[in-house]
Amino acid sequence: MAVVLSLRLGFVAPPYPRTSSGRLATSFRAVACAGGGTPSPITVAGDPPTVVSAPAAALSPVLGDVHGDLSQTRAALVLAGVLSAESEGHVWTGGRTVLVQVGDILDRGEDEIAILSLFSSLNVQAKSQGGAVFQVNGNHETMNVEGDFRYVVNPGGFEECIRFVEYLDECDGNWDNAFLSWVNVAERRKKEYRASPNGDHTRWNFVKKYSGFAARSSLFKRGGLLACELARHPVVLKINDWIFCHGGLLPHHVEYGIERMNREVSMWMKCQSEDSGDETDIPFIATRGYDSVVWSRLYSQDPAERTRRALMLSSIIAEQTLKSVEAKGMVVGHTPQIHGVNCKCDGKVWCVDVGMSYGVLYSRLEVLEIVNDRPRVLKKQRDSYDEMEVLDYL
């Protein structure tokens, strides 16, 4: 498919790199990072991170919405070449790679905390090798901090909270130990819980519902342990010449201030509601409304549902926004793309939510890879990681 695309555009694509066994390599990162010499370090500005400078060859896989599906998340990370397929210990294999996940880890599935744990564990490992893992909060993260659990449609989402609170007690309240190790024990404890008399899904009684709701509320409420963990992450992140956010960055967000939005959302998540004042009210411009950073679908809506004028307008807005922040491209999630990862707005905006979770579309895995400012789409073919469809875009 890549060759056909190359011919249509009037150029000849370079041959894909192959492994020592002759199979197609899963990534250009090994080639891109092979220039020799000491690589530039990754630098981060802002708290939470707002502006990141990284070697151009390091910025690579971008994952869309995963919605509580640990199995699909793992498979996507393996596809991206940053997680070992063989190890059960969730070993980072990305070296100096920078991985970005654009939000909506929460809701619809039953392994949300395990996925949060996985990304944090991989970040610790990546940093030790000169890489990094960044997360961007989406609308489902902010909804849970608000106490809006409408989309916890799988009882397992509440059950995991019960099990995690119990595990935290067993770890004597040591948050770092419990949180980072949870992904390695979550599946075993789920099986044990389901095998117990209280773990029968068909008997989701009032007492169990209350216990699950109480556990989730205690973890995700403002100032709660998981709310504070989410507060570490931004709603908008700039890495080199690329913008990453969940819904979409618009001109009035830039005028308001990206770092200001990140800081205000973080403070709102960390501050307990009873201590809230005007300074910690919910940041409306970032978290509420159709044109907020986490809710906007201006760039990601299906073109078939929009008029030609609307499409032109969104492209102009995207261009103006990117120019104002000195960026070349934007990557968003939020809206499932029925036809897979794609670019819109005349190639300025990449939409990476493919609905991979079993709670959404349970679609074929796709990952956007950006190396040296060159985006590529990696797709899992059939049930083999040795065969991949690679789409190149110049």
Secondary structure, 3 states (H helix, E strand, C coil): CHHHHHHHCCCCCCCCCECCCCCECCCCHHHHCCCCCCCCCCEEECCCCCEEECCCCCEEEEECCCCCCHHHHHHHHHHHCCECCCCCCCCECCCCCEEEECCCCCCCCCCHHHHHHHHHHHHHHHHHCCCEEEECCCHHHHHHHHCCCCCCCCHHHHHHHHHHHHHHHHCCCCHHHHHHHHHHHHHHHHHHHHHCHHHCHHHCCHHHHHHHHHHHHHHHCCCCHHHHHHCCCCCEEEECCEEEECCCCCHHHHHHCHHHHHHHHHHHHHCCHHHCCHHHCCCHHHHCCCCCCCCCCCCCCCHHHCCHHHHHHHHHHHHHHHHHCCCCEEEECCCCCCCCCEEECCCCEEECCCCCCCCCCCCCCEEEEEECCEEEEEEEECCEEEEEEEEECC
